[in-house]
Amino acid sequence: MAAVLAGHQQAFAGLVRLYQGRIYAMARGYFRNPEEASDVAQEVFLAVFASLPRFDRSRPFRHWLLRIATNHCIQHLRRKTRPPLPPDPPAPLPDPLEVQVQNEERERVRQAMDRLDEDLRDVVIHYYLLDQSCPDIAETLGITLSLVKVRLLRARRAMVVILKELEAIGSPRR
């Protein structure tokens, strides 16, 4: 870590390799378009490199990195309006009906996540997509552990209601 903080590019490249999958997964939680998520993930690492002098060595690097990534994704979302994107292409499966059902369910979950408040969606992305623990989420987002738990509970309840609404209107049946 000392080499990274000293500005050695090779050491930073090692950190990029270590965290690029996690940052990309986070970006995919915010952006359905894989190219856009990849672009945002690259921008995150550029921002991290530029911010290295401000890193507080007494705190975990991973939390600092994820906080920057979260802020960057949110800022990117605010700068543009997201056009609706087509569902992800189905993976080749032996049963086409099963593939269709999975795609419809995935799209309903994405639509439900899009309708969540930003603070609830952030916690959901960190918990379910990045597989972070509640204490890690609290540290990363700079909120209390109790607030993380409350937001997870509210998000789950909201998702149930939203998914029922989407099911009632038949979305995204094609």
C-alpha positions in Angstrom: 0.0 0.0 0.0 2.9 2.3 0.7 4.1 2.0 -2.9 0.6 2.9 -4.2 0.5 5.9 -1.9 3.9 6.9 -3.1 2.5 7.1 -6.6 4.1 4.0 -8.2 2.0 3.1 -11.2 2.8 -0.6 -11.1 1.6 -0.9 -7.5 -1.6 0.9 -8.4 -2.1 -1.4 -11.4 -2.1 -4.3 -8.9 -4.8 -2.6 -6.9 -6.8 -2.1 -10.1 -6.6 -5.8 -10.9 -7.6 -6.7 -7.4 -10.7 -4.4 -7.3 -11.7 -4.0 -10.9 -14.3 -6.9 -10.7 -15.9 -5.5 -7.6 -16.1 -2.0 -9.0 -17.5 -3.2 -12.3 -20.1 -5.2 -10.5 -21.1 -2.1 -8.5 -21.3 -0.1 -11.7 -23.5 -2.8 -13.3 -25.8 -2.3 -10.3 -26.3 1.3 -11.3 -26.1 1.0 -15.1 -27.6 -1.9 -17.1 -25.4 -1.1 -20.2 -22.2 -3.1 -19.8 -20.2 -0.5 -21.8 -21.4 2.3 -19.6 -20.6 0.4 -16.5 -17.1 -0.4 -17.8 -16.5 3.3 -18.6 -17.7 4.4 -15.2 -15.5 1.8 -13.5 -12.5 3.1 -15.4 -13.4 6.7 -14.4 -13.5 5.5 -10.8 -10.0 4.3 -10.9 -8.8 7.5 -12.4 -10.5 9.4 -9.6 -9.0 7.1 -7.0 -5.5 7.6 -8.4 -6.0 11.4 -8.4 -7.3 11.3 -4.8 -4.5 9.1 -3.4 -2.9 12.0 -1.5 -6.1 12.5 0.4 -6.4 8.8 1.5 -6.5 8.4 5.3 -4.1 5.5 6.1 -5.9 4.9 9.4 -9.0 3.7 7.5 -9.5 0.6 5.3 -8.6 1.3 1.7 -11.4 -0.9 0.4 -14.1 1.2 2.2 -12.5 4.4 0.8 -12.4 3.0 -2.7 -16.0 1.8 -2.6 -17.2 5.1 -1.3 -15.5 6.9 -4.2 -17.1 4.4 -6.6 -20.5 4.9 -5.1 -20.2 8.7 -5.3 -19.0 8.4 -8.8 -21.9 6.2 -9.9 -24.4 8.5 -8.3 -22.8 11.6 -9.9 -22.8 9.9 -13.3 -26.5 9.0 -12.9 -27.4 12.6 -11.9 -25.6 14.0 -15.0 -27.7 12.2 -17.4 -31.2 10.7 -17.8 -31.1 7.0 -18.3 -32.9 5.8 -21.4 -34.5 2.4 -21.1 -32.2 -0.4 -22.1 -33.1 -3.7 -23.5 -32.9 -6.7 -21.1 -29.6 -8.6 -21.0 -29.3 -11.2 -23.7 -30.2 -14.7 -22.4 -27.4 -17.2 -21.7 -27.8 -20.3 -23.7 -30.0 -22.7 -21.8 -31.6 -25.9 -22.9 -35.1 -24.7 -22.0 -36.2 -21.5 -23.9 -39.2 -21.1 -21.6 -37.0 -21.1 -18.5 -34.8 -18.5 -20.1 -37.7 -16.3 -20.9 -39.1 -16.6 -17.3 -35.6 -15.8 -15.9 -35.2 -12.7 -18.1 -38.7 -11.4 -17.2 -38.0 -11.9 -13.5 -34.6 -10.2 -13.8 -36.2 -7.2 -15.7 -38.9 -6.9 -13.0 -36.2 -6.8 -10.3 -34.3 -4.2 -12.2 -37.4 -2.1 -12.7 -38.2 -2.4 -9.0 -34.6 -1.3 -8.1 -34.9 1.6 -10.5 -38.0 2.8 -8.5 -36.3 2.6 -5.1 -35.1 5.8 -3.5 -31.4 6.4 -4.1 -30.4 5.8 -0.5 -32.2 2.5 -0.4 -30.8 1.4 -3.8 -27.3 2.2 -2.6 -27.6 -0.1 0.4 -29.2 -2.9 -1.7 -26.4 -2.7 -4.3 -23.7 -2.9 -1.6 -25.5 -5.7 0.3 -26.7 -7.9 -2.5 -24.5 -7.2 -5.5 -21.2 -6.4 -3.7 -21.9 -8.9 -0.9 -20.8 -6.4 1.8 -21.6 -6.9 5.4 -23.8 -4.3 7.2 -20.8 -2.9 9.2 -18.8 -2.6 5.9 -21.7 -0.8 4.2 -22.0 1.6 7.2 -18.3 2.3 6.9 -18.3 2.7 3.1 -21.4 4.9 2.9 -20.5 6.9 6.1 -23.8 6.1 7.9 -24.6 4.2 11.1 -25.0 0.5 11.3 -28.6 1.0 12.5 -29.4 3.1 9.5 -28.0 0.4 7.1 -30.3 -2.2 8.7 -33.3 0.2 8.6 -32.6 1.0 4.9 -32.3 -2.7 4.1 -35.6 -3.5 5.8 -37.3 -0.6 4.0 -35.8 -1.6 0.7 -37.0 -5.2 1.1 -40.5 -4.0 2.0 -40.5 -1.5 -0.9 -39.3 -4.2 -3.4 -42.1 -6.5 -2.3 -44.7 -3.8 -3.0 -43.1 -2.7 -6.2 -42.8 -6.2 -7.5 -46.4 -6.9 -6.7 -47.4 -3.7 -8.6 -45.3 -4.8 -11.6 -46.8 -8.2 -11.6 -50.3 -6.8 -11.4 -49.7 -4.7 -14.5 -48.0 -7.5 -16.3 -44.6 -5.8 -16.6 -42.4 -6.7 -18.5 -44.4 -9.3 -20.3 -43.8 -9.3 -24.1 
